Amino acid sequence: MITETDQISQGLAQAAKQWPELADQRTLLLRKVIEIGLQAIELDESKNAQIRIAAVEKLAGSMDGIWPSNWKKELAEDWPE
């Protein structure tokens, strides 16, 4: 059960203009709005994942040479067995 606030009423009125075939079926109209909202969220998540992947790919390999070639040996010398 959803309380129909002014904002929800306005949103449903806008949605009824978008999908006039559902204008007299508020439950179906609300379902349609929720479906579209979920699709928008999924698209947003996908775009964010693509941005993160691009950032990682941009940095990949950019730190070659930061550690000296014998870093493992130097580190091992700091820790007695």
N, CA, C and O atoms as a GROMACS GRO file, in nm:
protein
  324
    1MET      N    1   0.084  -0.117   0.000
    1MET     CA    2   0.000   0.000   0.000
    1MET      C    3   0.089   0.124   0.000
    1MET      O    4   0.186   0.132   0.076
    2ILE      N    5   0.056   0.218  -0.084
    2ILE     CA    6   0.134   0.341  -0.096
    2ILE      C    7   0.040   0.459  -0.073
    2ILE      O    8  -0.069   0.467  -0.129
    3THR      N    9   0.086   0.550   0.012
    3THR     CA   10   0.010   0.674   0.033
    3THR      C   11   0.034   0.765  -0.085
    3THR      O   12   0.148   0.793  -0.122
    4GLU      N   13  -0.074   0.812  -0.144
    4GLU     CA   14  -0.060   0.898  -0.262
    4GLU      C   15  -0.041   1.043  -0.218
    4GLU      O   16  -0.137   1.116  -0.192
    5THR      N   17   0.083   1.082  -0.210
    5THR     CA   18   0.118   1.220  -0.176
    5THR      C   19   0.097   1.308  -0.298
    5THR      O   20   0.068   1.260  -0.407
    6ASP      N   21   0.112   1.437  -0.277
    6ASP     CA   22   0.101   1.531  -0.390
    6ASP      C   23   0.205   1.498  -0.497
    6ASP      O   24   0.176   1.502  -0.617
    7GLN      N   25   0.326   1.467  -0.453
    7GLN     CA   26   0.434   1.436  -0.547
    7GLN      C   27   0.402   1.310  -0.628
    7GLN      O   28   0.424   1.306  -0.749
    8ILE      N   29   0.350   1.209  -0.561
    8ILE     CA   30   0.315   1.086  -0.633
    8ILE      C   31   0.199   1.112  -0.728
    8ILE      O   32   0.198   1.061  -0.840
    9SER      N   33   0.101   1.191  -0.686
    9SER     CA   34  -0.011   1.226  -0.774
    9SER      C   35   0.038   1.298  -0.899
    9SER      O   36  -0.006   1.268  -1.010
   10GLN      N   37   0.129   1.391  -0.880
   10GLN     CA   38   0.185   1.464  -0.995
   10GLN      C   39   0.263   1.370  -1.086
   10GLN      O   40   0.253   1.378  -1.208
   11GLY      N   41   0.339   1.280  -1.025
   11GLY     CA   42   0.416   1.184  -1.104
   11GLY      C   43   0.326   1.091  -1.183
   11GLY      O   44   0.355   1.061  -1.299
   12LEU      N   45   0.218   1.046  -1.122
   12LEU     CA   46   0.125   0.960  -1.193
   12LEU      C   47   0.054   1.035  -1.305
   12LEU      O   48   0.026   0.978  -1.411
   13ALA      N   49   0.025   1.162  -1.284
   13ALA     CA   50  -0.036   1.243  -1.390
   13ALA      C   51   0.058   1.256  -1.509
   13ALA      O   52   0.016   1.247  -1.624
   14GLN      N   53   0.188   1.277  -1.480
   14GLN     CA   54   0.287   1.284  -1.588
   14GLN      C   55   0.299   1.148  -1.658
   14GLN      O   56   0.308   1.141  -1.780
   15ALA      N   57   0.299   1.042  -1.578
   15ALA     CA   58   0.309   0.908  -1.635
   15ALA      C   59   0.188   0.876  -1.722
   15ALA      O   60   0.201   0.810  -1.825
   16ALA      N   61   0.070   0.923  -1.683
   16ALA     CA   62  -0.051   0.900  -1.762
   16ALA      C   63  -0.041   0.966  -1.899
   16ALA      O   64  -0.097   0.917  -1.997
   17LYS      N   65   0.030   1.078  -1.906
   17LYS     CA   66   0.052   1.143  -2.035
   17LYS      C   67   0.147   1.058  -2.122
   17LYS      O   68   0.131   1.050  -2.243
   18GLN      N   69   0.244   0.997  -2.056
   18GLN     CA   70   0.342   0.914  -2.126
   18GLN      C   71   0.278   0.783  -2.175
   18GLN      O   72   0.306   0.738  -2.286
   19TRP      N   73   0.193   0.724  -2.091
   19TRP     CA   74   0.127   0.598  -2.123
   19TRP      C   75  -0.024   0.616  -2.108
   19TRP      O   76  -0.083   0.569  -2.010
   20PRO      N   77  -0.088   0.682  -2.204
   20PRO     CA   78  -0.231   0.712  -2.192
   20PRO      C   79  -0.319   0.586  -2.184
   20PRO      O   80  -0.429   0.591  -2.129
   21GLU      N   81  -0.272   0.476  -2.238
   21GLU     CA   82  -0.350   0.352  -2.231
   21GLU      C   83  -0.363   0.301  -2.088
   21GLU      O   84  -0.450   0.218  -2.060
   22LEU      N   85  -0.278   0.348  -1.997
   22LEU     CA   86  -0.284   0.308  -1.856
   22LEU      C   87  -0.341   0.418  -1.766
   22LEU      O   88  -0.346   0.401  -1.644
   23ALA      N   89  -0.384   0.528  -1.824
   23ALA     CA   90  -0.425   0.645  -1.746
   23ALA      C   91  -0.536   0.615  -1.647
   23ALA      O   92  -0.539   0.673  -1.538
   24ASP      N   93  -0.627   0.525  -1.681
   24ASP     CA   94  -0.739   0.495  -1.591
   24ASP      C   95  -0.712   0.373  -1.502
   24ASP      O   96  -0.802   0.327  -1.432
   25GLN      N   97  -0.590   0.322  -1.506
   25GLN     CA   98  -0.552   0.206  -1.424
   25GLN      C   99  -0.430   0.243  -1.341
   25GLN      O  100  -0.317   0.209  -1.376
   26ARG      N  101  -0.453   0.312  -1.231
   26ARG     CA  102  -0.343   0.370  -1.152
   26ARG      C  103  -0.246   0.263  -1.101
   26ARG      O  104  -0.126   0.289  -1.092
   27THR      N  105  -0.296   0.145  -1.068
   27THR     CA  106  -0.206   0.040  -1.020
   27THR      C  107  -0.108  -0.001  -1.130
   27THR      O  108   0.012  -0.013  -1.107
   28LEU      N  109  -0.161  -0.022  -1.252
   28LEU     CA  110  -0.074  -0.059  -1.363
   28LEU      C  111   0.020   0.055  -1.400
   28LEU      O  112   0.135   0.033  -1.438
   29LEU      N  113  -0.030   0.176  -1.388
   29LEU     CA  114   0.053   0.294  -1.416
   29LEU      C  115   0.169   0.301  -1.316
   29LEU      O  116   0.283   0.330  -1.354
   30LEU      N  117   0.139   0.276  -1.191
   30LEU     CA  118   0.243   0.278  -1.088
   30LEU      C  119   0.345   0.166  -1.113
   30LEU      O  120   0.465   0.187  -1.096
   31ARG      N  121   0.298   0.050  -1.152
   31ARG     CA  122   0.390  -0.060  -1.185
   31ARG      C  123   0.483  -0.020  -1.299
   31ARG      O  124   0.603  -0.049  -1.297
   32LYS      N  125   0.426   0.047  -1.399
   32LYS     CA  126   0.506   0.090  -1.515
   32LYS      C  127   0.614   0.189  -1.471
   32LYS      O  128   0.729   0.181  -1.514
   33VAL      N  129   0.576   0.282  -1.385
   33VAL     CA  130   0.672   0.381  -1.335
   33VAL      C  131   0.783   0.310  -1.258
   33VAL      O  132   0.901   0.345  -1.272
   34ILE      N  133   0.747   0.212  -1.178
   34ILE     CA  134   0.849   0.137  -1.101
   34ILE      C  135   0.940   0.060  -1.196
   34ILE      O  136   1.062   0.058  -1.177
   35GLU      N  137   0.884  -0.005  -1.298
   35GLU     CA  138   0.966  -0.078  -1.396
   35GLU      C  139   1.066   0.015  -1.464
   35GLU      O  140   1.184  -0.019  -1.477
   36ILE      N  141   1.019   0.131  -1.507
   36ILE     CA  142   1.107   0.227  -1.574
   36ILE      C  143   1.214   0.276  -1.476
   36ILE      O  144   1.330   0.293  -1.515
   37GLY      N  145   1.177   0.298  -1.352
   37GLY     CA  146   1.273   0.340  -1.249
   37GLY      C  147   1.381   0.235  -1.228
   37GLY      O  148   1.498   0.268  -1.215
   38LEU      N  149   1.340   0.109  -1.223
   38LEU     CA  150   1.437   0.001  -1.205
   38LEU      C  151   1.533  -0.008  -1.324
   38LEU      O  152   1.652  -0.031  -1.307
   39GLN      N  153   1.480   0.011  -1.444
   39GLN     CA  154   1.566   0.010  -1.562
   39GLN      C  155   1.667   0.125  -1.556
   39GLN      O  156   1.783   0.108  -1.594
   40ALA      N  157   1.623   0.240  -1.509
   40ALA     CA  158   1.714   0.355  -1.496
   40ALA      C  159   1.823   0.326  -1.395
   40ALA      O  160   1.939   0.362  -1.416
   41ILE      N  161   1.787   0.261  -1.285
   41ILE     CA  162   1.886   0.227  -1.182
   41ILE      C  163   1.988   0.128  -1.239
   41ILE      O  164   2.108   0.144  -1.219
   42GLU      N  165   1.939   0.027  -1.309
   42GLU     CA  166   2.030  -0.072  -1.368
   42GLU      C  167   2.124  -0.007  -1.470
   42GLU      O  168   2.243  -0.039  -1.474
   43LEU      N  169   2.070   0.083  -1.551
   43LEU     CA  170   2.153   0.153  -1.648
   43LEU      C  171   2.259   0.237  -1.580
   43LEU      O  172   2.374   0.241  -1.623
   44ASP      N  173   2.220   0.304  -1.473
   44ASP     CA  174   2.313   0.387  -1.396
   44ASP      C  175   2.424   0.302  -1.336
   44ASP      O  176   2.541   0.339  -1.339
   45GLU      N  177   2.386   0.186  -1.279
   45GLU     CA  178   2.487   0.095  -1.222
   45GLU      C  179   2.584   0.048  -1.330
   45GLU      O  180   2.704   0.039  -1.307
   46SER      N  181   2.531   0.017  -1.447
   46SER     CA  182   2.615  -0.028  -1.557
   46SER      C  183   2.712   0.081  -1.601
   46SER      O  184   2.830   0.054  -1.625
   47LYS      N  185   2.662   0.204  -1.612
   47LYS     CA  186   2.750   0.316  -1.649
   47LYS      C  187   2.859   0.337  -1.545
   47LYS      O  188   2.974   0.360  -1.580
   48ASN      N  189   2.823   0.329  -1.417
   48ASN     CA  190   2.922   0.346  -1.311
   48ASN      C  191   3.028   0.237  -1.316
   48ASN      O  192   3.146   0.263  -1.296
   49ALA      N  193   2.985   0.114  -1.344
   49ALA     CA  194   3.081   0.004  -1.355
   49ALA      C  195   3.176   0.029  -1.472
   49ALA      O  196   3.296   0.004  -1.461
   50GLN      N  197   3.122   0.077  -1.584
   50GLN     CA  198   3.206   0.106  -1.700
   50GLN      C  199   3.307   0.216  -1.670
   50GLN      O  200   3.422   0.210  -1.715
   51ILE      N  201   3.266   0.315  -1.594
   51ILE     CA  202   3.356   0.424  -1.555
   51ILE      C  203   3.468   0.371  -1.468
   51ILE      O  204   3.585   0.406  -1.486
   52ARG      N  205   3.433   0.285  -1.371
   52ARG     CA  206   3.536   0.228  -1.282
   52ARG      C  207   3.633   0.140  -1.360
   52ARG      O  208   3.754   0.145  -1.338
   53ILE      N  209   3.580   0.059  -1.452
   53ILE     CA  210   3.667  -0.028  -1.533
   53ILE      C  211   3.760   0.056  -1.618
   53ILE      O  212   3.878   0.024  -1.630
   54ALA      N  213   3.710   0.163  -1.677
   54ALA     CA  214   3.794   0.250  -1.760
   54ALA      C  215   3.904   0.314  -1.676
   54ALA      O  216   4.017   0.329  -1.722
   55ALA      N  217   3.871   0.352  -1.552
   55ALA     CA  218   3.972   0.413  -1.465
   55ALA      C  219   4.081   0.313  -1.430
   55ALA      O  220   4.199   0.347  -1.429
   56VAL      N  221   4.042   0.190  -1.401
   56VAL     CA  222   4.141   0.085  -1.370
   56VAL      C  223   4.227   0.057  -1.492
   56VAL      O  224   4.349   0.044  -1.480
   57GLU      N  225   4.164   0.046  -1.608
   57GLU     CA  226   4.241   0.019  -1.730
   57GLU      C  227   4.338   0.134  -1.761
   57GLU      O  228   4.448   0.110  -1.811
   58LYS      N  229   4.298   0.256  -1.732
   58LYS     CA  230   4.385   0.371  -1.756
   58LYS      C  231   4.509   0.364  -1.666
   58LYS      O  232   4.619   0.400  -1.709
   59LEU      N  233   4.490   0.320  -1.542
   59LEU     CA  234   4.602   0.314  -1.448
   59LEU      C  235   4.685   0.187  -1.462
   59LEU      O  236   4.800   0.182  -1.417
   60ALA      N  237   4.627   0.084  -1.522
   60ALA     CA  238   4.697  -0.045  -1.533
   60ALA      C  239   4.833  -0.026  -1.600
   60ALA      O  240   4.843   0.029  -1.709
   61GLY      N  241   4.935  -0.071  -1.533
   61GLY     CA  242   5.071  -0.064  -1.587
   61GLY      C  243   5.139   0.071  -1.569
   61GLY      O  244   5.255   0.087  -1.605
   62SER      N  245   5.068   0.168  -1.514
   62SER     CA  246   5.126   0.302  -1.501
   62SER      C  247   5.225   0.313  -1.385
   62SER      O  248   5.292   0.415  -1.370
   63MET      N  249   5.232   0.211  -1.304
   63MET     CA  250   5.320   0.218  -1.187
   63MET      C  251   5.439   0.123  -1.198
   63MET      O  252   5.505   0.091  -1.099
   64ASP      N  253   5.464   0.080  -1.320
   64ASP     CA  254   5.583  -0.003  -1.342
   64ASP      C  255   5.706   0.076  -1.299
   64ASP      O  256   5.717   0.196  -1.328
   65GLY      N  257   5.797   0.010  -1.231
   65GLY     CA  258   5.920   0.074  -1.191
   65GLY      C  259   5.912   0.147  -1.058
   65GLY      O  260   6.012   0.202  -1.011
   66ILE      N  261   5.796   0.149  -0.996
   66ILE     CA  262   5.783   0.215  -0.865
   66ILE      C  263   5.865   0.139  -0.761
   66ILE      O  264   5.930   0.200  -0.676
   67TRP      N  265   5.860   0.009  -0.766
   67TRP     CA  266   5.937  -0.074  -0.673
   67TRP      C  267   6.068  -0.114  -0.740
   67TRP      O  268   6.071  -0.143  -0.860
   68PRO      N  269   6.176  -0.116  -0.664
   68PRO     CA  270   6.302  -0.163  -0.724
   68PRO      C  271   6.290  -0.310  -0.761
   68PRO      O  272   6.209  -0.383  -0.704
   69SER      N  273   6.371  -0.354  -0.856
   69SER     CA  274   6.361  -0.491  -0.905
   69SER      C  275   6.389  -0.594  -0.796
   69SER      O  276   6.344  -0.708  -0.806
   70ASN      N  277   6.464  -0.556  -0.694
   70ASN     CA  278   6.497  -0.651  -0.586
   70ASN      C  279   6.415  -0.624  -0.459
   70ASN      O  280   6.462  -0.649  -0.349
   71TRP      N  281   6.294  -0.574  -0.475
   71TRP     CA  282   6.213  -0.535  -0.359
   71TRP      C  283   6.182  -0.652  -0.267
   71TRP      O  284   6.175  -0.634  -0.146
   72LYS      N  285   6.164  -0.770  -0.322
   72LYS     CA  286   6.135  -0.885  -0.237
   72LYS      C  287   6.254  -0.916  -0.146
   72LYS      O  288   6.237  -0.945  -0.027
   73LYS      N  289   6.374  -0.910  -0.202
   73LYS     CA  290   6.494  -0.938  -0.124
   73LYS      C  291   6.511  -0.833  -0.014
   73LYS      O  292   6.540  -0.867   0.100
   74GLU      N  293   6.492  -0.705  -0.049
   74GLU     CA  294   6.505  -0.598   0.050
   74GLU      C  295   6.401  -0.613   0.161
   74GLU      O  296   6.431  -0.590   0.278
   75LEU      N  297   6.282  -0.650   0.125
   75LEU     CA  298   6.177  -0.668   0.225
   75LEU      C  299   6.209  -0.786   0.316
   75LEU      O  300   6.190  -0.778   0.437
   76ALA      N  301   6.259  -0.893   0.258
   76ALA     CA  302   6.294  -1.012   0.337
   76ALA      C  303   6.406  -0.981   0.436
   76ALA      O  304   6.409  -1.038   0.545
   77GLU      N  305   6.496  -0.892   0.400
   77GLU     CA  306   6.605  -0.856   0.491
   77GLU      C  307   6.555  -0.784   0.614
   77GLU      O  308   6.619  -0.789   0.719
   78ASP      N  309   6.442  -0.717   0.605
   78ASP     CA  310   6.383  -0.647   0.718
   78ASP      C  311   6.316  -0.741   0.818
   78ASP      O  312   6.289  -0.701   0.932
   79TRP      N  313   6.290  -0.863   0.778
   79TRP     CA  314   6.217  -0.957   0.863
   79TRP      C  315   6.304  -1.080   0.890
   79TRP      O  316   6.323  -1.164   0.801
   80PRO      N  317   6.354  -1.090   1.008
   80PRO     CA  318   6.434  -1.211   1.038
   80PRO      C  319   6.344  -1.334   1.044
   80PRO      O  320   6.225  -1.326   1.075
   81GLU      N  321   6.404  -1.447   1.013
   81GLU     CA  322   6.324  -1.572   1.015
   81GLU      C  323   6.302  -1.623   1.154
   81GLU      O  324   6.238  -1.726   1.172
   0.00000   0.00000   0.00000
